[in-house]
Amino acid sequence: MSKKEIFKRYLIFTAGLFFSALGIAFTKQGDLGMSTVSSAPYVMSMQFDSISFGMWSTISNCIFVLLQVIILRKNFKPIQLLQIPFSFLFGYFTDFGVWLISPIPVSNYLMQMLMVLIGIAVLSFGITLAVIADVMYNSGEGLVKAISDVSGFKFGNVKVAFDISVVALAVVLSLLFFGEVHGVREGTIISAILTGFTVKLMTKLLSKPLNSILTR
Protein backbone atom coordinates (compact mmCIF):
# COMPACT_ATOMS: atom_id res chain seq x y z
CA MET A 1 0.00 0.00 0.00
CA SER A 2 1.48 3.35 -1.07
CA LYS A 3 1.87 6.35 1.24
CA LYS A 4 -0.65 8.18 -0.93
CA GLU A 5 -3.25 5.47 -0.39
CA ILE A 6 -2.55 5.32 3.34
CA PHE A 7 -3.04 9.10 3.54
CA LYS A 8 -6.34 8.84 1.66
CA ARG A 9 -7.55 6.05 3.94
CA TYR A 10 -6.80 8.02 7.10
CA LEU A 11 -8.48 11.06 5.54
CA ILE A 12 -11.63 9.05 4.86
CA PHE A 13 -11.45 7.54 8.36
CA THR A 14 -11.26 11.05 9.85
CA ALA A 15 -14.23 12.13 7.73
CA GLY A 16 -16.04 9.07 9.06
CA LEU A 17 -15.38 10.21 12.63
CA PHE A 18 -16.75 13.66 11.81
CA PHE A 19 -19.99 12.37 10.31
CA SER A 20 -20.40 9.83 13.12
CA ALA A 21 -20.10 12.63 15.66
CA LEU A 22 -22.49 14.82 13.67
CA GLY A 23 -25.02 11.98 13.59
CA ILE A 24 -24.80 11.67 17.36
CA ALA A 25 -25.37 15.44 17.65
CA PHE A 26 -28.56 15.16 15.58
CA THR A 27 -29.76 12.32 17.80
CA LYS A 28 -29.02 14.35 20.93
CA GLN A 29 -31.01 17.26 19.51
CA GLY A 30 -33.98 14.94 19.04
CA ASP A 31 -33.94 14.15 22.78
CA LEU A 32 -35.56 10.74 22.30
CA GLY A 33 -32.61 8.73 23.58
CA MET A 34 -29.00 8.45 22.45
CA SER A 35 -27.42 5.78 20.28
CA THR A 36 -26.30 2.78 22.33
CA VAL A 37 -22.58 3.55 22.77
CA SER A 38 -23.25 7.25 23.47
CA SER A 39 -25.90 6.67 26.12
CA ALA A 40 -23.60 6.28 29.14
CA PRO A 41 -21.31 9.25 28.26
CA TYR A 42 -24.43 11.35 27.75
CA VAL A 43 -25.72 10.51 31.24
CA MET A 44 -22.30 11.32 32.71
CA SER A 45 -22.31 14.68 30.92
CA MET A 46 -25.69 15.48 32.46
CA GLN A 47 -24.51 14.73 35.98
CA PHE A 48 -21.00 16.20 35.66
CA ASP A 49 -21.65 19.04 33.23
CA SER A 50 -18.32 20.74 33.84
CA ILE A 51 -17.01 18.14 31.39
CA SER A 52 -18.58 18.25 27.93
CA PHE A 53 -20.47 15.43 26.27
CA GLY A 54 -17.68 15.15 23.71
CA MET A 55 -15.03 14.84 26.40
CA TRP A 56 -17.03 12.18 28.23
CA SER A 57 -17.18 10.33 24.91
CA THR A 58 -13.39 10.61 24.69
CA ILE A 59 -12.99 9.28 28.24
CA SER A 60 -15.31 6.38 27.43
CA ASN A 61 -13.38 5.54 24.26
CA CYS A 62 -10.03 5.66 26.05
CA ILE A 63 -11.39 3.23 28.65
CA PHE A 64 -12.37 0.92 25.79
CA VAL A 65 -8.79 1.07 24.47
CA LEU A 66 -7.38 0.30 27.93
CA LEU A 67 -9.68 -2.71 28.17
CA GLN A 68 -8.43 -3.90 24.77
CA VAL A 69 -4.85 -3.77 26.08
CA ILE A 70 -5.83 -5.71 29.23
CA ILE A 71 -7.75 -8.36 27.29
CA LEU A 72 -5.32 -8.86 24.40
CA ARG A 73 -2.05 -8.26 26.31
CA LYS A 74 0.87 -9.15 24.02
CA ASN A 75 -1.53 -9.65 21.10
CA PHE A 76 -2.55 -5.99 21.21
CA LYS A 77 -1.10 -4.30 18.13
CA PRO A 78 0.68 -0.99 18.94
CA ILE A 79 -0.83 0.64 15.82
CA GLN A 80 -4.21 0.41 17.57
CA LEU A 81 -2.95 2.97 20.12
CA LEU A 82 -3.83 5.50 17.41
CA GLN A 83 -7.38 4.97 18.63
CA ILE A 84 -6.51 7.30 21.53
CA PRO A 85 -5.70 10.50 19.55
CA PHE A 86 -8.59 9.72 17.23
CA SER A 87 -10.83 9.41 20.31
CA PHE A 88 -9.87 12.95 21.30
CA LEU A 89 -10.60 14.12 17.76
CA PHE A 90 -13.97 12.37 17.89
CA GLY A 91 -14.76 14.12 21.18
CA TYR A 92 -13.96 17.48 19.60
CA PHE A 93 -16.11 16.65 16.57
CA THR A 94 -18.96 15.66 18.90
CA ASP A 95 -18.90 18.96 20.79
CA PHE A 96 -18.62 20.87 17.53
CA GLY A 97 -21.56 18.91 16.11
CA VAL A 98 -23.70 19.61 19.17
CA TRP A 99 -22.89 23.33 18.85
CA LEU A 100 -23.62 23.27 15.12
CA ILE A 101 -26.98 21.49 15.45
CA SER A 102 -28.22 23.24 18.61
CA PRO A 103 -29.91 26.21 16.79
CA ILE A 104 -32.25 23.84 14.92
CA PRO A 105 -35.72 24.24 16.53
CA VAL A 106 -37.31 21.03 17.77
CA SER A 107 -40.81 22.04 18.79
CA ASN A 108 -42.78 18.80 18.56
CA TYR A 109 -42.48 15.02 18.57
CA LEU A 110 -42.42 14.79 14.77
CA MET A 111 -39.35 17.05 14.65
CA GLN A 112 -37.74 15.03 17.45
CA MET A 113 -38.21 11.82 15.49
CA LEU A 114 -36.92 13.50 12.33
CA MET A 115 -33.75 14.49 14.20
CA VAL A 116 -33.30 10.88 15.34
CA LEU A 117 -33.74 9.51 11.81
CA ILE A 118 -31.35 12.10 10.33
CA GLY A 119 -28.91 11.23 13.11
CA ILE A 120 -29.09 7.53 12.25
CA ALA A 121 -28.48 8.24 8.55
CA VAL A 122 -25.52 10.57 9.20
CA LEU A 123 -24.03 8.26 11.85
CA SER A 124 -24.37 5.29 9.48
CA PHE A 125 -22.62 7.25 6.74
CA GLY A 126 -19.76 8.02 9.11
CA ILE A 127 -19.44 4.38 10.18
CA THR A 128 -19.49 3.32 6.53
CA LEU A 129 -16.60 5.66 5.70
CA ALA A 130 -14.59 4.29 8.62
CA VAL A 131 -15.29 0.69 7.57
CA ILE A 132 -14.26 1.33 3.96
CA ALA A 133 -11.12 3.22 5.06
CA ASP A 134 -10.08 0.00 6.85
CA VAL A 135 -7.19 1.45 8.83
CA MET A 136 -8.29 0.68 12.39
CA TYR A 137 -11.27 -0.10 14.56
CA ASN A 138 -13.03 2.59 16.49
CA SER A 139 -12.50 1.95 20.19
CA GLY A 140 -15.91 0.38 20.85
CA GLU A 141 -15.65 -2.09 17.98
CA GLY A 142 -12.00 -2.70 18.87
CA LEU A 143 -13.11 -3.82 22.34
CA VAL A 144 -15.83 -6.03 20.84
CA LYS A 145 -13.24 -7.59 18.48
CA ALA A 146 -10.85 -8.20 21.39
CA ILE A 147 -13.54 -9.95 23.45
CA SER A 148 -14.61 -11.96 20.41
CA ASP A 149 -11.03 -13.07 19.65
CA VAL A 150 -10.31 -14.14 23.23
CA SER A 151 -13.69 -15.72 24.01
CA GLY A 152 -14.34 -17.37 20.67
CA PHE A 153 -17.84 -15.93 20.49
CA LYS A 154 -19.01 -14.45 17.18
CA PHE A 155 -18.33 -10.74 16.69
CA GLY A 156 -22.02 -9.99 16.06
CA ASN A 157 -23.14 -11.71 19.25
CA VAL A 158 -20.51 -9.90 21.32
CA LYS A 159 -21.54 -6.59 19.70
CA VAL A 160 -25.16 -7.10 20.76
CA ALA A 161 -24.08 -7.96 24.32
CA PHE A 162 -21.75 -4.93 24.38
CA ASP A 163 -24.47 -2.53 23.24
CA ILE A 164 -26.92 -3.91 25.80
CA SER A 165 -24.29 -3.58 28.53
CA VAL A 166 -23.60 0.09 27.72
CA VAL A 167 -27.33 0.90 27.63
CA ALA A 168 -27.83 -0.97 30.92
CA LEU A 169 -24.99 1.07 32.44
CA ALA A 170 -26.67 4.27 31.23
CA VAL A 171 -29.95 3.21 32.86
CA VAL A 172 -28.23 2.33 36.15
CA LEU A 173 -26.31 5.63 36.21
CA SER A 174 -29.49 7.58 35.42
CA LEU A 175 -31.41 5.95 38.24
CA LEU A 176 -28.49 6.47 40.60
CA PHE A 177 -28.01 10.16 39.72
CA PHE A 178 -31.54 11.33 38.92
CA GLY A 179 -33.98 8.67 40.10
CA GLU A 180 -35.27 8.36 36.52
CA VAL A 181 -33.97 7.23 33.14
CA HIS A 182 -32.22 9.71 30.84
CA GLY A 183 -30.56 9.10 27.48
CA VAL A 184 -32.40 5.83 26.82
CA ARG A 185 -35.74 6.02 25.03
CA GLU A 186 -37.40 4.89 21.82
CA GLY A 187 -34.70 6.65 19.81
CA THR A 188 -32.11 4.32 21.34
CA ILE A 189 -34.06 1.26 20.24
CA ILE A 190 -34.70 2.66 16.74
CA SER A 191 -31.01 3.51 16.39
CA ALA A 192 -29.97 0.02 17.49
CA ILE A 193 -32.33 -1.57 14.95
CA LEU A 194 -31.67 0.68 11.95
CA THR A 195 -27.98 1.60 12.17
CA GLY A 196 -26.57 -1.82 11.31
CA PHE A 197 -28.95 -2.26 8.40
CA THR A 198 -28.20 1.23 7.07
CA VAL A 199 -24.44 0.72 7.33
CA LYS A 200 -24.70 -2.54 5.34
CA LEU A 201 -26.73 -0.78 2.63
CA MET A 202 -24.37 2.22 2.43
CA THR A 203 -21.29 -0.01 2.41
CA LYS A 204 -22.72 -1.95 -0.53
CA LEU A 205 -23.39 1.29 -2.42
CA LEU A 206 -20.18 3.16 -1.59
CA SER A 207 -17.47 0.48 -1.39
CA LYS A 208 -16.73 0.30 -5.12
CA PRO A 209 -16.56 4.06 -5.86
CA LEU A 210 -14.56 4.87 -2.73
CA ASN A 211 -12.13 1.98 -3.20
CA SER A 212 -11.51 3.13 -6.75
CA ILE A 213 -10.58 6.56 -5.38
CA LEU A 214 -8.35 5.01 -2.71
CA THR A 215 -6.39 2.89 -5.14
CA ARG A 216 -6.15 5.52 -7.89
Protein Blocks (a to p, Z undefined) as FASTA:
>chain_A
ZZklmmmmmmmmmmmmmmmmmmmmmmmmnonopafklmmmmmmmmmmmmbcfklmmmmmm
mmmmmmmmmmnmmmpcfklmmmmmmmmmmmmmmmmmmmmmmmpccfbfklmmmmmmmmmm
mmmmmmmmmmmnomaccfklmmmmmmmmmnopafklmmmmmmmmmmmmmmmmmmmmnopa
ehiafklmmmmmmmmmmmmmmmmmmmmmmmmmmmZZ
